[in-house]
Amino acid sequence: MQKEQFIDCENEPIHIPGQIQSNGHLIGLDNKSLNVLYLSDNFNDILSVDAILGTSVRELDQALNISPASLEDILKASKAGATYENNNPYRIVIGEELYYLIISPSGEDKILLELERIEQSKPEVDTELLLGKSVVEIQNNNSINGMMQTLANQIREVIGYDRVMVYRFWEDWHGEVIAEDKRSDLEAYLGLHYPASDIPPQARELYKKNLTRIISNVNDAPVDILSKSKEPIDLSFAEMRAISPVHIQYLKNMGVTSSFSISLLKNGELWGLIACHNYSPKHIDYMTRKAGKLISQLFSTALSYKSDNESLVLEKKYEHCLDSLNLQMEHRLDVKMGLFDNDVTLLDINSAHGAALVFDGKIHTTGSTPSHDQIKALSQWLKSEKPHKVYKTSSISKHYKDGIDFKDVGSGILAAVISHELMEYIIWFKPEKIKEVSWAGKPEKILEVDEKGVKKLTPRASFDEWRETVTNQSDSWTNLEVETADKLIDQVNYVITKKANEIRKLNEQLSRAYDELDTFSYTISHDLKTPLTAMIGFLDVFMMMNEDIEASQLDYLQRAKRNAEKMTGMIQDILEYSKIRGEIQDSTSIDMTELIKEIANDLESKYAEKDVQIRCNSSLIPLQGNRVMINQVFSNLLDNGIKYSDGKVPEIVIDSEKNDKEVIYSIKDNGIGMQESESDKIFNLFYRLKDTSEIEGSGVGLAIVKRIVEKHNGRIWVKSKPKHGTTFYLAFPSR
C-alpha cells in the first residue's frame, strides 16, 4: 500500500521555490569563481540560456554588452561596500533596454543578480520629499495607532494601490488590521483579525530578512530556474522570488490580483506588516518599492521609540517596586514577609489581580486567587511539566485542564520557578476577559486531495466577517512583566541562599556552643559531684562512729545528707538535659504496650508500699522513635503520677488514638492536680508546683520530657484541676 502523502504549508520550503515571477530575469553566480550556475528560463528573451549557463561572468558581460559598467566591475564595487542593498539598484543598459540590476546574497556561497526592466514613461519617486513628509507626520502623532494610520495613507499615496492596511501581530502571531486606507467603494477590513496560519512561521522569518515582497499578477505563470546543479538556490533575499501556490490561491480567494508587503520591525523583531492589495494587475518598480521600504523603516524606528517611551513610566514603577521587595526580603531574610507583609507586595510589579507564594510547604496569597487546594494542584502540574525559569500563558486551561475551574480569577498565569524539586513557585493570576473577535472569514483551512491522491491544506474561500466569542483567556502578559518576574526570582533565590548561609553559620556557632556546654557540664558535674559524694560518705561514717549522738543532732546530719543526695540527683538531671540535642538516632518501631508493662513493673517494685495501679485501656498504638528516650519520657510521667498521688492509691490509665496526622497518647492520674495557670510553666527548667516542696524532685524531669518529645517532632500538653488529677497528652507524627 502506498504511503499516504500530506502537504502542510507550514513546512513548505518557500525560500527555495525553484522559480521566479515573470516580471524580471535572474542570474545565480558562484561567489568565488563568479561562474554562472543558475539562470531563469525567460533569460532566453535576452540570450540563449544554454550558451550562458556554466560560463564566467566576464563571458556573460561580453555576450550582454552591458553599459555603462560591466557586471564584473559592478560586483567588485558592490563587494567593497557594507551590503549589496546599500548600493542597489544599478542602472544598466542591455542592447537598447534600460534595466535595474539588483544584487543580493544567496546563502554563504552564491550571489543573485536580478534584472528588472525600467519603464521610462513613469516619473521617479522623490524619496527625500517623502521621507521629509513622514518625519513631520510622525512628530505630529502621539499615539501608535494614529501613526500607523498616517503610514497607511502615505504608502497608498506612493504606490497607488486600491487598499493599504497596517497589520499587527499579536502574541500568538494572529494579526489584526489596525489602520487602513482604501478606495471608497471597497468593504472595510479595519478591525478584522486573521489567524496565525495565514502567515506561517517560515514566512514570518523571511519577512525579517527581506523587508518587501511584490506580487504583480497572481495569474501570471512562474518562471523556472535552470541549473546544471541539483542543489536549489536560496531566494530569501530575491525581489522576484516565486510565491507559494497556497498563498496565490489565498489571494485569489480574496479577489486580489496584485499584492505588496512591507515588514514593520520593532527593536529588530517582526511587529507587523504593511499589506497592500490591488484588484487588477499592477507592478511597482524597484525605486518605488524602495521608497515604501524607507518610509516603513522610518516608521519602524519611530514605533520602537514611542513604544519604549510608553513603557518607560511603567518600567520605572516596576523597577522601584522590585527594589522595595528586594530590600524587604534582605532586611528580614524572609521571603514570605518580604513579599507580603509590607506596603509593596507581589501585586505591584505587574498587572495581575492575585498572587501566590508556594514556599517551604505553605501557600501564601494576596488579591484574587484560586483556592489553596487548586494552587497546590497547579504547583504539582508545574512540577511535572518543569517549565523554564518563568512560564506564562493567557489561557492556562489549554495546557492544564483543571485550570478551567478557576478561570474567573486565573485564566492567565505567570509562574516563576523557585525550585521544581521542592515544588516552590511564585504564581500571578489574571482573570478571564471575555471578548468578541471579528475574523476575516472563519479561521480554518480545508483539507483537499489532488488528482495524485496527495492531501493538502487549502486556504479558506470565504473572507466574510465571522465573529467569535473568546472565553477562558485573560489579558496577555507583557515582556516587561516577564522580565520583572525573572529579576524577582533571582533575588528570591539570592535571599534563600543568604539565609541558608546565615543558618549554616548559626548552626556552626551552636555546634561549638554545644561542645562547650558538654565540656562545661561534665566539668561542673565532676567538680560538684566529687565533693558532694565525699560529703555524703563523711556523713555516713560520722553517724556510724557516733551512735550515741543526740536525736536533734542526728536529724541535722540526716537532713544534710538528704540535701546532698538531692543536689547530686539534680546535677545528674542537668547533665541528662544537656545531652538531649541533635537529630534522633537509632529510631525504631516501639511496641508501646510492652514498654508500658516494663515501666509499670519497675515502678510497682519501687513503690511497693503504695499498691500502685497502672493499666492500659487497650492495646497501645506502636510509636516510631528512640526507645531509650521514649522510655525516659513515659517513666518520668508515670513516676510523677505516683509521686503526686497525695496519699491515695495511685491509679494511672494510659490510652492512645490515631488521626490522619498524629498518634496521641494520654496518661491520666488521680493525683493532686494543679492550677490551670501552671499548666505551661511545669515544663520550664527547675519549676516546681506550689506546695510540693516535701515531694522529691528537681524540677528538671518535665523539661527533659518536653525536649525529648520535641526532638521527635512531637508536642506535649496537660489538662488538670486541683484535687481532680492530671492528664498529660503526647502527640507524635503519624508514619
For each residue, the residues with C-beta under 8 A, 3 or more apart:
1:
2: 453
3:
4: 455
5: 452 453 454 455
6: 454 455 456
7: 12 454 455 456 457
8: 11 12 456 457
9: 12 197 200 244 246 445 457
10: 197 200 201 202
11: 8 202
12: 7 8 9 200 202 244 246
13: 16 17 202
14: 17 202 203 206 241 243 244
15: 202 206 234 235 236 241
16: 13 232 233 234 235
17: 13 14 222 235 241 242 243 244
18: 224 225 232 233 242
19: 222 223 224 225 242
20: 24 26 40 114 222 223 225 235 238 240 241 242
21: 24 214 215 216 220 222 223 240 241 242 243
22: 42 217 220 221 222 223
23: 116 216 220 240 283
24: 20 21 40 114 115 116 117 239 240
25: 39 40 42 43 45 46 114 115
26: 20 38 39 40 43 112 113 114 115 225 238 240
27: 36 38 39 40 43 60 112 113 114 115
28: 36 37 38 39 106 110 111 112 113 225 227 233
29: 34 35 36 37 57 75 110 111 112 113
30: 33 34 35 37 109 110 111
31: 34 108 109 110 111
32: 109
33: 30 56
34: 29 30 31 56 57 58 72 75 111
35: 29 30 54 55 56 57
36: 27 28 29 39 52 53 54 55 56 57 60
37: 28 29 30 53 54 110 227 228 229 233
38: 26 27 28 53 110 225 226 227 229 233
39: 25 26 27 28 36 43 49 52 53 225 226 227
40: 20 24 25 26 27 43 223 224 225 226
41: 44 49 223 224 225 226
42: 22 25 45 223
43: 25 26 27 39 40 46 47 49 52
44: 41 47 48 49
45: 25 42
46: 25 43 64 94 95
47: 43 44 51 52 63 64
48: 44 51 52
49: 39 41 43 44 52 53 226
50: 53
51: 47 48 55 63
52: 36 39 43 47 48 49 55 59 60 63
53: 36 37 38 39 49 50 226 227 228
54: 35 36 37 228
55: 35 36 51 52 59 60 63
56: 33 34 35 36 59 60
57: 29 34 35 36 60 61 71 72 75
58: 34 61 62 70 72
59: 52 55 56 62 63
60: 27 36 52 55 56 57 63 64 71
61: 57 58 64 65 66 70 71 72
62: 58 59 65
63: 47 51 52 55 59 60
64: 46 47 60 61 71 94
65: 61 62 94 95
66: 61 69 70 71 92 93 94
67: 92 93
68: 92 93
69: 66 73 74 77 90 92
70: 58 61 66 73 74
71: 57 60 61 64 66 74 75 101 113
72: 34 57 58 61 75 76
73: 69 70 76 77
74: 69 70 71 77 78 90 92 101 103
75: 29 34 57 71 72 78 79 103 111
76: 72 73 79 80
77: 69 73 74 80 81 87
78: 74 75 81 84 87 103
79: 75 76
80: 76 77
81: 77 78 84 86 87
82: 86
83: 86
84: 78 81 87 88 103 104 105
85: 88 104
86: 81 82 83
87: 77 78 81 84 90 103
88: 84 85 101 102 103 104 286 290
89: 100 101 102 116 286 287 290
90: 69 74 87 100 101 102 103
91: 98 99 100 101 118
92: 66 67 68 69 74 98 99 101 115
93: 66 67 68 96 97 98 99
94: 46 64 65 66 97 99 115
95: 46 65
96: 93
97: 93 94 117
98: 91 92 93 117 118 120
99: 91 92 93 94 115 116 117 118
100: 89 90 91 115 116 118 285 286 287
101: 71 74 88 89 90 91 92 113 114 115
102: 88 89 90 112 113 114 116 239 286
103: 74 75 78 84 87 88 90 111 112 113 114
104: 84 85 88 111 112 114 237 238 239
105: 84 110 111 112 237
106: 28 110 111 112 233 234 235 236 237 238
107: 110 233 234
108: 31
109: 30 31 32
110: 28 29 30 31 37 38 105 106 107 233 234
111: 28 29 30 31 34 75 103 104 105 106
112: 26 27 28 29 102 103 104 105 106 233 235 237 238
113: 26 27 28 29 71 101 102 103
114: 20 24 25 26 27 101 102 103 104 238 239 240
115: 24 25 26 27 92 94 99 100 101
116: 23 24 89 99 100 102 239 240 285 286
117: 24 97 98 99
118: 91 98 99 100 285
119: 122 285
120: 98
121:
122: 119 285
123:
124: 287
125: 130 158 287 288 291
126: 129 130
127: 130 131 287 290 291 294
128: 131 132
129: 126 132 133
130: 125 126 127 133 134 154 158 291 294 295
131: 127 128 134 135 294 295 298
132: 128 129 135 136
133: 129 130 136 137 154
134: 130 131 137 138 154 295 298 299
135: 131 132 138 139 298
136: 132 133 139 140
137: 133 134 140 141 147 150 154
138: 134 135 141 147 150 298 299 302
139: 135 136
140: 136 137
141: 137 138 146 147 150
142: 146
143: 146 147
144: 147 148 303 306 307 310
145: 148 149 178 179
146: 141 142 143 149 150
147: 137 138 141 143 144 150 151 299 302 303 306
148: 144 145 151 152 166 168 178 179 272 299
149: 145 146 152 153 166 179 180 181
150: 137 138 141 146 147 153 154
151: 147 148 154 155 166 179 274 295 296 299
152: 148 149 155 156 164 165 166 179 180 181 274
153: 149 150 156 157 164 181
154: 130 133 134 137 150 151 157 158 295
155: 151 152 158 159 164 181 262 274 276 292 295 296
156: 152 153 159 160 161 163 164 181 182 276
157: 153 154 160
158: 125 130 154 155 288 291 292 295
159: 155 156 164 260 276 284 288 292
160: 156 157 282
161: 156 164 258 260 276 277 278 282
162: 182 183 186 277 278 279
163: 156 180 181 182 183 186 189 276 277 278
164: 152 153 155 156 159 161 180 181 182 274 275 276 277
165: 152 177 179 180 189 190 274 275 276 277
166: 148 149 151 152 177 178 179 180 264 272 273 274 275
167: 175 176 177 178 194 272 273 274 275
168: 148 175 176 177 178 271 272
169: 173 174 175 204 270 271 272 273
170: 173 174 175 176 476
171: 394 476
172: 196
173: 169 170 196 199 201 204
174: 169 170 193 194 195 196 443
175: 167 168 169 170 193 194 196 198 199 272 273
176: 167 168 170 191 192 193 194
177: 165 166 167 168 180 189 190 191 192 193 194
178: 145 148 166 167 168 190 272
179: 145 148 149 151 152 165 166 190
180: 149 152 163 164 165 166 177 188 189 190
181: 149 152 153 155 156 163 164
182: 156 162 163 164 186 188 189
183: 162 163 186
184:
185:
186: 162 163 182 183
187:
188: 180 182 191
189: 163 165 177 180 182 192 440
190: 165 177 178 179 180
191: 176 177 188 438
192: 176 177 189 438 439 440 465
193: 174 175 176 177 437 438 439 440 443
194: 167 174 175 176 177 198 199 439 440 443
195: 174 198 439 443 444
196: 172 173 174 175 199 200
197: 9 10 200 443 445
198: 175 194 195 250 459
199: 173 175 194 196 203 204 207 273
200: 9 10 12 196 197 203 204
201: 10 173 204 205
202: 10 11 12 13 14 15 205 206
203: 14 199 200 206 207 244 247
204: 169 173 199 200 201 207 208 270
205: 201 202 208 209
206: 14 15 202 203 209 210 213 236
207: 199 203 204 210 211 213 261 263 270 273
208: 204 205 263 265 269 270
209: 205 206 236 237
210: 206 207 213 236 237 238 241
211: 207 262 263 265 293 296 297
212: 239 260 261 262 263 289 292 293
213: 206 207 210 241 243 259 260 261
214: 21 239 240 259 260 283 284 289
215: 21 218 243 248 251 258 259 260
216: 21 23 220 258 281 282 283 284
217: 22 220 257 258 281 283
218: 215 248 251 252 256 257 258 259
219: 257 281
220: 21 22 23 216 217
221: 22
222: 17 19 20 21 22 242 243
223: 19 20 21 22 40 41 42 242
224: 18 19 40 41
225: 18 19 20 26 28 38 39 40 41 233
226: 38 39 40 41 49 53
227: 28 37 38 39 53 231 233
228: 37 53 54
229: 37 38
230:
231: 227
232: 16 18
233: 16 18 28 37 38 106 107 110 112 225 227
234: 15 16 106 107 110
235: 15 16 17 20 106 112 238 241 242
236: 15 106 206 209 210 241
237: 104 105 106 112 209 210
238: 20 26 104 106 112 114 210 235 241
239: 24 102 104 114 116 212 214 286 289
240: 20 21 23 24 26 114 116 214
241: 14 15 17 20 21 210 213 235 236 238
242: 17 18 19 20 21 222 223 235
243: 14 17 21 213 215 222 247 248
244: 9 12 14 17 203 247 248
245: 248 249
246: 9 12 249 250 456 457 458 459
247: 203 243 244 250 251 459
248: 215 218 243 244 245 251 252
249: 245 246 252 253 458 459
250: 198 246 247 253 254 459
251: 215 218 247 248 254 256 257 259 277
252: 218 248 249 255 256
253: 249 250 459 460 461 462 463
254: 250 251 277 463
255: 252 279
256: 218 251 252 259 277 278 279
257: 217 218 219 251 278 279 280 281 282
258: 161 215 216 217 218 277 278 280 281 282 283
259: 213 214 215 218 251 256 275 276 277 278
260: 159 161 212 213 214 215 276 278 284 289 292
261: 207 212 213 273 274 275 276
262: 155 211 212 273 274 276 292 293 296
263: 207 208 211 212 270 273 296
264: 166 270 271 272 273 274 296 299 300 303
265: 208 211 268 269 270 271 300 304
266: 269 271 300 303 304 307
267: 304 308
268: 265
269: 208 265 266
270: 169 204 207 208 263 264 265
271: 168 169 264 265 266 300 303
272: 148 166 167 168 169 175 178 264
273: 166 167 169 175 199 207 261 262 263 264
274: 151 152 155 164 165 166 167 261 262 264 292 296
275: 164 165 166 167 259 261
276: 155 156 159 161 163 164 165 259 260 261 262
277: 161 162 163 164 165 251 254 256 258 259
278: 161 162 163 256 257 258 259 260 281 282
279: 162 255 256 257
280: 257 258
281: 216 217 219 257 258 278
282: 160 161 216 257 258 278
283: 23 214 216 217 258
284: 159 214 216 260 288 289 292
285: 100 116 118 119 122 288 289
286: 88 89 100 102 116 239 289 290
287: 89 100 124 125 127 290 291
288: 125 158 159 284 285 291 292
289: 212 214 239 260 284 285 286 292 293
290: 88 89 127 286 287 293 294
291: 125 127 130 158 287 288 294 295
292: 155 158 159 212 260 262 274 284 288 289 295 296
293: 211 212 262 289 290 296 297
294: 127 130 131 290 291 297 298
295: 130 131 134 151 154 155 158 291 292 298 299
296: 151 155 211 262 263 264 274 292 293 299 300
297: 211 293 294 300 301
298: 131 134 135 138 294 295 301 302
299: 134 138 147 148 151 264 295 296 302 303
300: 264 265 266 271 296 297 303 304
301: 297 298 304 305
302: 138 147 298 299 305 306
303: 144 147 264 266 271 299 300 306 307
304: 265 266 267 300 301 307 308
305: 301 302 308 309
306: 144 147 302 303 309 310
307: 144 266 303 304 310 311
308: 267 304 305 311 312
309: 305 306 312
310: 144 306 307 313
311: 307 308 314 315 478 480
312: 308 309 315 316
313: 310 316 317
314: 311 317 318 480
315: 311 312 318 319 480
316: 312 313 319 320
317: 313 314 320 321
318: 314 315 321 322 348 349 350 480 481 484
319: 315 316 322 323 484
320: 316 317 323 324
321: 317 318 324 325 344 348 349
322: 318 319 325 326 349 484 487 488 491
323: 319 320 326 327
324: 320 321 327 328 342 343 344 348
325: 321 322 328 329 338 339 344 345 346 348 349 488 491
326: 322 323 329 330 338 488 491
327: 323 324 330 331
328: 324 325 331 332 337 338 339 342 344
329: 325 326 332 333 334 335 337 338 339 491 492 495
330: 326 327 333 338 495 498
331: 327 328 338
332: 328 329 337 338
333: 329 330 495 498 499 502
334: 329 337 338 499
335: 329 338 339 357 359 492 495 496
336: 339 340 341 357 359 360 362 364
337: 328 329 332 334 340 341 342
338: 325 326 328 329 330 331 332 334 335 341 342 495
339: 325 328 329 335 336 345 346 357 364 426
340: 336 337 345 346 357 364 366
341: 336 337 338
342: 324 328 337 338 345
343: 324
344: 321 324 325 328 348
345: 325 339 340 342 348 355 366
346: 325 339 340 349 352 355 357 366 426 428
347: 350 352 353 354 355 366 367 428
348: 318 321 324 325 344 345
349: 318 321 322 325 346 481 484 485 488
350: 318 347 414 428 477 478 481 484 485
351: 430 475 478 481
352: 346 347 355 367 414 428 429 430
353: 347 367 368 409 429 430 431
354: 347 365 366 367 368 369 409 410 428 429
355: 345 346 347 352 365 366 367 369 426 427 428 429
356: 363 364 365 366 369 370 375 425 426 427 429
357: 335 336 339 340 346 363 364 365 425 426
358: 362 363 375 376 379 423 424 425 426 427
359: 335 336 362 364 418 424
360: 336 424
361:
362: 336 358 359
363: 356 357 358 372 375 376
364: 336 339 340 356 357 359
365: 354 355 356 357 369 372 375
366: 340 345 346 347 354 355 356 369
367: 347 352 353 354 355 429
368: 353 354 409 429 431
369: 354 355 356 365 366 375 409 410 429
370: 356 374 375 378 405 406 409 410 429
371: 374 375 406
372: 363 365 375 376
373: 376 377
374: 370 371 377 378 402 405 406
375: 356 358 363 365 369 370 371 372 378 379 427
376: 358 363 372 373 379 380
377: 373 374 380 381 402
378: 370 374 375 381 382 396 400 402 403 413 427
379: 358 375 376 382 383 423 425 427
380: 376 377 383 384 423
381: 377 378 384 385 400 402
382: 378 379 385 386 387 391 415 417 420 423 425
383: 379 380 386 420 423
384: 380 381
385: 381 382 391 399
386: 382 383 420
387: 382 390 391 415 417
388: 391 417
389: 416 417 486 489
390: 387 414 415 416 417 482 485 486 489
391: 382 385 387 388 413 414 415 417
392: 412 413 414 415 477 482
393: 396 398 399 412 413
394: 171 411 412 430 473 474 475 476 477
395: 398 399 411 412 472 473 474
396: 378 393 399 400 403 410 411 412 413
397: 400 401 403 404 407 411 472
398: 393 395 472
399: 385 393 395 396 403
400: 378 381 396 397 403
401: 397 404
402: 374 377 378 381 405
403: 378 396 397 399 400 406 407 410 411 413
404: 397 401 407 472
405: 370 374 402
406: 370 371 374 403 409 410 429
407: 397 403 404 410 411 431 432 471 472
408: 411 431 432
409: 353 354 368 369 370 406 429 431
410: 354 369 370 396 403 406 407 413 429 430 431 474
411: 394 395 396 397 403 407 408 430 431 432 433 472 473 474
412: 392 393 394 395 396 429 430 431 473 474 475 476 477
413: 378 391 392 393 396 403 410 427 428 429 430
414: 350 352 390 391 392 427 428 430 477 481 482 485
415: 382 387 390 391 392 425 426 427 428
416: 389 390 425 426 427 485 486 488 489 492
417: 382 387 388 389 390 391 420 424 425 489
418: 359 422 424 425 426 489 492 493 496
419: 422 423 424
420: 382 383 386 417 423
421:
422: 418 419
423: 358 379 380 382 383 419 420
424: 358 359 360 417 418 419
425: 356 357 358 379 382 415 416 417 418
426: 339 346 355 356 357 358 415 416 418 485 488 489 492
427: 355 356 358 375 378 379 413 414 415 416
428: 346 347 350 352 354 355 413 414 415 485
429: 352 353 354 355 356 367 368 369 370 406 409 410 412 413
430: 351 352 353 394 410 411 412 413 414 433 474 475 477
431: 353 368 407 408 409 410 411 412 474
432: 407 408 411 471 472 473 474
433: 411 430 473 474 475
434: 469 470 471
435: 469 470 473
436: 467 468 469 470
437: 193 467 468 469 470
438: 191 192 193 465 466 467
439: 192 193 194 195 442 443 465 466 467 468
440: 189 192 193 194 463 465 466
441: 460 462 463 464 465 466
442: 439 460 462 466
443: 174 193 194 195 197 439 460 466 468
444: 195 460
445: 9 197 457 458 459 460
446: 457 458 459 460 461
447: 455 456 457 458
448: 455 456 457 458
449: 453 454 455 456
450: 453 454 456
451:
452: 5
453: 2 5 449 450
454: 5 6 7 449 450
455: 4 5 6 7 447 448 449
456: 6 7 8 246 447 448 449 450
457: 7 8 9 246 445 446 447 448
458: 246 249 445 446 447 448
459: 198 246 247 249 250 253 445 446
460: 253 441 442 443 444 445 446 463
461: 253 446
462: 253 441 442
463: 253 254 440 441 460
464: 441
465: 192 438 439 440 441
466: 438 439 440 441 442 443
467: 436 437 438 439
468: 436 437 439 443
469: 434 435 436 437
470: 434 435 436 437 473
471: 407 432 434
472: 395 397 398 404 407 411 432
473: 394 395 411 412 432 433 435 470
474: 394 395 410 411 412 430 431 432 433
475: 351 394 412 430 433
476: 170 171 394 412
477: 350 392 394 412 414 430 481 482
478: 311 350 351 481 482
479: 482 483
480: 311 314 315 318 483 484
481: 318 349 350 351 414 477 478 484 485
482: 390 392 414 477 478 479 485 486
483: 479 480 486 487
484: 318 319 322 349 350 480 481 487 488
485: 349 350 390 414 416 426 428 481 482 488 489
486: 389 390 416 482 483 489 490
487: 322 483 484 490 491
488: 322 325 326 349 416 426 484 485 491 492
489: 389 390 416 417 418 426 485 486 492 493
490: 486 487 493 494
491: 322 325 326 329 487 488 494 495
492: 329 335 416 418 426 488 489 495 496
493: 418 489 490 496 497
494: 490 491 497 498
495: 329 330 333 335 338 491 492 498 499
496: 335 418 492 493 499 500
497: 493 494 500 501
498: 330 333 494 495 501 502
499: 333 334 495 496 502 503
500: 496 497 503 504
501: 497 498 504 505
502: 333 498 499 505 506
503: 499 500 506 507
504: 500 501 507 508
505: 501 502 508 509
506: 502 503 509 510
507: 503 504 510 511
508: 504 505 511 512
509: 505 506 512 513
510: 506 507 513 514
511: 507 508 514 515
512: 508 509 515 516
513: 509 510 516 517
514: 510 511 517 518 581 582
515: 511 512 518 519
516: 512 513 519 520
517: 513 514 520 521 578
518: 514 515 521 522 578 579
519: 515 516 522 523
520: 516 517 523 524
521: 517 518 524 525 574 575 578
522: 518 519 525 526 575
523: 519 520 526 527
524: 520 521 527 528 571
525: 521 522 528 529 571 572 574 575
526: 522 523 529 530
527: 523 524 530 531
528: 524 525 531 532 567 571
529: 525 526 532 533 568 571 572
530: 526 527 533 534
531: 527 528 534 535
532: 528 529 535 536 564 567 568 571
533: 529 530 536 537 568
534: 530 531 537 538
535: 531 532 538 539 560 564
536: 532 533 539 540 561 564 565 568
537: 533 534 540 541
538: 534 535 541 542
539: 535 536 542 543 557 560 561 564
540: 536 537 543 544 561
541: 537 538 544 545
542: 538 539 545 546 557
543: 539 540 546 547 549 554 557 558
544: 540 541 547
545: 541 542
546: 542 543 549
547: 543 544
548:
549: 543 546 553 554 557
550: 553 554
551: 554 555
552: 555 556
553: 549 550 556 557
554: 543 549 550 551 557 558
555: 551 552 558 559
556: 552 553 559 560
557: 539 542 543 549 553 554 560 561
558: 543 554 555 561 562
559: 555 556 562 563
560: 535 539 556 557 563 564
561: 536 539 540 557 558 564 565
562: 558 559 565 566
563: 559 560 566 567
564: 532 535 536 539 560 561 567 568
565: 536 561 562 568 569
566: 562 563 569 570 696 698
567: 528 532 563 564 570 571
568: 529 532 533 536 564 565 571 572
569: 565 566 572 573 698
570: 566 567 573 574 698 700
571: 524 525 528 529 532 567 568 574 575
572: 525 529 568 569 575 576
573: 569 570 576 577 698 700 701 704
574: 521 525 570 571 577 578 700
575: 521 522 525 571 572 578 579
576: 572 573 579 580 700 704
577: 573 574 580 685 700 703 704 707
578: 517 518 521 574 575 581
579: 518 575 576
580: 576 577 629 704 707 708 711
581: 514 578 711
582: 514 585
583:
584: 587 625 626 629 711 712
585: 582 626
586: 626 627 628
587: 584 624 625 626
588: 624 625 626 627
589: 622 623 624
590: 595 622 623 624 625 627 630
591: 594 595 622
592: 595 596 620 621 622 623 656 665
593: 596 597 616 619 620
594: 591 597 598
595: 590 591 592 598 599 627 630 631 634
596: 592 593 599 600 614 616 620 634 638 654
597: 593 594 600 601
598: 594 595 601 602 631
599: 595 596 602 603 614 631 634 635 638
600: 596 597 603 604 612 614 638
601: 597 598 604 605
602: 598 599 605 606 635
603: 599 600 606 607 612 614 635 638 639 642
604: 600 601 607 608 612 614
605: 601 602 608
606: 602 603
607: 603 604 610 612 642 650
608: 604 605
609:
610: 607 642 645 649 650
611: 649 650
612: 600 603 604 607 642 649 650 652
613: 649 650 651 652
614: 596 599 600 603 604 638 652 654
615: 652 653 654
616: 593 596 619 620 653 654 655
617: 653 654 655
618: 655 656
619: 593 616
620: 592 593 596 616 654 655 656 665
621: 592 656 657 658 663 665
622: 589 590 591 592
623: 589 590 592 630 663 665 732
624: 587 588 589 590 732 735
625: 584 587 588 590 629 630 712 732
626: 584 585 586 587 588 629 630 712
627: 586 588 590 595 630 631
628: 586 631 632
629: 580 584 625 626 632 633 708 711 712
630: 590 595 623 625 626 627 633 634 708 712
631: 595 598 599 627 628 634 635
632: 628 629 635 636 704 705 708
633: 629 630 636 637 705 708 709 730
634: 595 596 599 630 631 637 638 654 667
635: 599 602 603 631 632 638 639
636: 632 633 639 640 701 702 704 705
637: 633 634 640 641 667 705 728
638: 596 599 600 603 614 634 635 641 642 652 667
639: 603 635 636 642 643 701
640: 636 637 643 644 669 701 702
641: 637 638 644 645 650 652 667 669 671 726
642: 603 607 610 612 638 639 645 650 652 669
643: 639 640 695 696 697
644: 640 641 669 671 672 689 692 695 726
645: 610 641 642 648 649 650 669 670 671 672
646: 671 672 723
647:
648: 645 651 670 671
649: 610 611 612 613 645
650: 607 610 611 612 613 641 642 645 669 670 671
651: 613 648 669 670
652: 612 613 614 615 638 641 642 667 668 669 670
653: 615 616 617 666 667 668
654: 596 614 615 616 617 620 634 665 666 667 668
655: 616 617 618 620 665 666 668
656: 592 618 620 621 663 664 665 666
657: 621 663 664
658: 621 662 663 664 734
659: 662 664 734
660: 734
661: 733 734
662: 658 659 731 732 733 734
663: 621 623 656 657 658 731 732 733 734
664: 656 657 658 659 729 730 731 732
665: 592 620 621 623 654 655 656 729 730 731 732
666: 653 654 655 656 727 728 729 730
667: 634 637 638 641 652 653 654 727 728 730
668: 652 653 654 655 725 726 727
669: 640 641 642 644 645 650 651 652 725 726 727
670: 645 648 650 651 652 725
671: 641 644 645 646 648 650 725 726
672: 644 645 646 689 692 722 723
673: 720 721 722 723 724 725 726
674: 678 679 682 689 718 720 722 726
675: 678 679 690 722
676: 679 720 721
677: 681
678: 674 675 681 682 689 690
679: 674 675 676 682 717 718 719 720
680: 683
681: 677 678 684 687
682: 674 678 679 687 689 702 718
683: 680 687 702 703 705 706 716
684: 681 687 703
685: 577 699 700 703
686: 698 699 700 703
687: 681 682 683 684 699 702 703
688: 692 693 697 699
689: 644 672 674 678 682 692
690: 675 678
691:
692: 644 672 688 689 695 697
693: 688
694:
695: 643 644 692
696: 566 643
697: 643 688 692 701
698: 566 569 570 573 686 701
699: 685 686 687 688 702 703
700: 570 573 574 576 577 685 686 703 704
701: 573 636 639 640 697 698 704 705
702: 636 640 682 683 687 699 705 706
703: 577 683 684 685 686 687 699 700 706 707
704: 573 576 577 580 632 636 700 701 707 708
705: 632 633 636 637 683 701 702 708 709 716
706: 683 702 703 709 710 716
707: 577 580 703 704 710 711
708: 580 629 630 632 633 704 705 711 712
709: 633 705 706 712 714 715 716 730 732
710: 706 707 713 714 715
711: 580 581 584 629 707 708
712: 584 625 626 629 630 708 709 732 733
713: 710 732 733
714: 709 710 730 731 732 733
715: 709 710 730 731
716: 683 705 706 709 728 729 730 731
717: 679 728 729
718: 674 679 682 726 727 728 729
719: 679 726 727 729
720: 673 674 676 679 724 725 726 727
721: 673 676 724 725
722: 672 673 674 675
723: 646 672 673
724: 673 720 721
725: 668 669 670 671 673 720 721
726: 641 644 668 669 671 673 674 718 719 720
727: 666 667 668 669 718 719 720
728: 637 666 667 716 717 718
729: 664 665 666 716 717 718 719
730: 633 664 665 666 667 709 714 715 716
731: 662 663 664 665 714 715 716
732: 623 624 625 662 663 664 665 709 712 713 714
733: 661 662 663 712 713 714
734: 658 659 660 661 662 663
735: 624
